[in-house]
Amino acid sequence: MNNTTADTLSTFLSLVNSPWIQGLIIEILGGIIFLFVILVLLRPSFEISPEIAKYEERNRSCYAIKIVNKSIFQAFDIYAQVSSLSYSPAQPSGTNKTLQPVALTLSNIPHLPNRFNKENDHAVWFRTFEDIETILNDPNACIQIKVTMKHGLTGLSRIKFVTYTASSLVKSGRFESGNSLKIC
């Protein structure tokens, strides 16, 4: 090392050893950790069922997808959107994607309690009477659900998507109560 490099390194080390600089570094690290906790850990935590339940209601086939609030906090402004996606070749190359909305009996829920709720109100089904199995029997189509949920403490949102690609993902029966996503 030449003398100039050694002087620069010595000056830098003396600055880092300064209580003012150490305090600044600790404050910056504390801010980063705080942002991590707020932006990652205090966002809604929820699950979407990997399968679709099919059962009879009012002499018609009803299809349901279950959402479970897994957070220790309440959730607000829950919104679900189910779409039928179909794919077709584009000219001269590529693929076109076409979205068709699937009508839900209810798509907005104002509030879901936390996961410790004794009445199992922290889980909800989004239902439709449209024939999901026929859509999924088409090899160029699939069903996608998009769920948006806001955290009860921070107001931060999370959006999750699940895509159902085959009619084998439709199971006869109803979802078990509570946290379970099993269809019985």
C-alpha positions in Angstrom: 0.0 0.0 0.0 1.2 3.5 -0.8 1.1 6.3 1.7 -2.0 8.0 0.2 -4.1 4.8 0.3 -3.0 4.2 3.9 -4.0 7.8 4.9 -7.4 7.4 3.2 -8.0 4.1 4.9 -6.9 5.6 8.3 -9.3 8.5 7.8 -12.2 6.2 6.9 -11.6 4.0 10.0 -11.4 7.0 12.3 -14.8 8.2 10.9 -16.4 4.8 11.4 -15.1 4.7 15.0 -16.8 8.1 15.6 -19.9 7.7 17.9 -21.9 9.9 15.6 -21.3 7.7 12.6 -21.9 4.5 14.6 -25.2 6.0 15.8 -26.2 6.8 12.2 -25.4 3.3 11.1 -27.4 1.8 13.9 -30.4 4.1 13.1 -30.3 3.1 9.4 -30.1 -0.6 10.3 -33.0 -0.2 12.8 -35.1 1.6 10.1 -34.4 -1.2 7.6 -35.5 -3.8 10.2 -38.6 -1.8 11.1 -39.6 -1.5 7.4 -39.1 -5.2 6.9 -41.4 -6.0 9.9 -44.0 -3.5 8.7 -43.9 -4.3 4.9 -43.4 -8.1 5.1 -44.6 -9.4 8.4 -47.6 -7.1 9.0 -49.3 -7.8 5.7 -52.3 -10.1 5.5 -51.6 -13.8 5.7 -54.2 -16.0 4.0 -54.6 -19.2 2.0 -56.7 -20.0 -1.0 -57.9 -23.6 -1.5 -55.9 -25.6 -4.0 -59.1 -27.4 -5.1 -62.7 -26.3 -6.0 -65.6 -27.8 -4.1 -68.7 -28.9 -6.0 -72.0 -29.5 -4.4 -75.7 -29.2 -5.0 -77.6 -26.1 -3.9 -81.1 -25.1 -5.1 -81.1 -28.1 -7.5 -78.0 -26.7 -9.3 -74.3 -27.4 -9.2 -72.5 -24.9 -7.0 -68.7 -24.4 -7.1 -66.8 -22.9 -4.1 -63.3 -21.7 -3.4 -62.3 -21.3 0.2 -60.2 -18.4 1.7 -58.8 -18.7 5.2 -57.4 -15.7 7.1 -54.2 -17.0 8.8 -53.2 -13.7 10.3 -53.3 -12.9 14.0 -55.0 -9.7 13.0 -58.4 -9.0 11.4 -58.7 -8.5 7.7 -60.7 -5.9 5.8 -61.9 -5.2 2.3 -61.6 -8.8 1.0 -62.3 -8.9 -2.7 -62.3 -11.9 -5.0 -62.4 -12.0 -8.7 -62.7 -15.3 -10.6 -62.0 -15.4 -14.3 -62.0 -17.9 -17.1 -58.7 -17.7 -19.0 -58.5 -19.0 -22.5 -55.4 -19.1 -24.7 -55.3 -19.0 -28.5 -52.4 -18.6 -31.0 -51.6 -15.1 -32.1 -50.4 -14.1 -35.6 -47.7 -14.2 -36.6 -46.4 -15.8 -33.4 -47.2 -15.9 -29.6 -50.3 -16.5 -27.7 -53.4 -14.4 -27.0 -55.0 -14.6 -23.5 -58.7 -13.9 -23.2 -60.3 -13.2 -19.8 -64.0 -13.8 -19.1 -65.3 -12.9 -15.6 -67.0 -15.7 -13.7 -70.1 -14.4 -11.8 -69.8 -15.0 -8.0 -72.7 -15.0 -5.6 -70.7 -12.6 -3.5 -67.3 -11.0 -4.3 -66.8 -8.4 -1.6 -66.6 -9.1 2.1 -66.0 -6.1 4.4 -64.4 -8.0 7.4 -62.9 -11.3 8.4 -61.9 -12.0 12.0 -58.5 -13.3 12.9 -57.6 -16.9 13.0 -58.3 -17.3 16.7 -62.1 -16.7 16.2 -64.1 -19.4 17.9 -67.0 -19.4 15.4 -64.7 -20.1 12.4 -65.7 -16.8 10.8 -62.1 -16.3 9.6 -62.8 -18.5 6.6 -65.2 -17.8 3.7 -66.3 -19.4 0.5 -66.6 -17.6 -2.8 -69.3 -19.4 -4.8 -70.5 -19.5 -8.4 -73.2 -21.4 -10.2 -71.4 -21.2 -13.5 -70.2 -24.6 -14.9 -66.5 -24.6 -13.9 -65.9 -28.2 -14.9 -66.9 -27.5 -18.5 -64.4 -24.6 -18.6 -61.7 -26.8 -17.1 -62.3 -29.6 -19.6 -61.1 -27.3 -22.4 -57.3 -27.9 -22.7 -56.8 -24.2 -23.7 -58.6 -22.8 -20.7 -58.2 -22.4 -17.0 -59.9 -20.7 -14.0 -58.0 -18.1 -12.0 -59.0 -16.5 -8.7 -57.4 -13.3 -7.5 -58.0 -12.3 -3.9 -57.1 -8.9 -2.4 -57.1 -8.5 1.4 -56.2 -5.6 3.7 -54.4 -6.0 7.0 -56.5 -5.0 10.1 -53.6 -3.2 11.8 -51.5 -1.6 9.1 -54.0 -1.3 6.2 -51.4 -2.9 3.9 -52.8 -5.1 1.1 -51.8 -8.5 -0.3 -52.9 -10.0 -3.5 -52.8 -13.7 -4.3 -53.6 -15.7 -7.4 -54.4 -19.3 -7.8 -54.9 -20.9 -11.2 -56.9 -24.1 -11.6 -55.9 -25.9 -14.8 -57.7 -29.2 -14.9 -61.2 -30.5 -14.1 -59.5 -33.0 -11.7 -59.1 -30.1 -9.3 -62.9 -30.0 -8.8 -63.9 -32.3 -6.0 -67.5 -33.3 -5.0 -68.3 -32.3 -1.4 -68.0 -29.3 0.9 -65.1 -27.8 2.7 -64.4 -28.8 6.2 -65.0 -26.1 8.8 -62.2 -23.8 10.1 -58.6 -23.7 8.9 -58.9 -26.9 6.8 -58.9 -26.6 3.0 -60.0 -30.3 2.7 -63.1 -31.2 0.8 -65.2 -33.9 2.4 
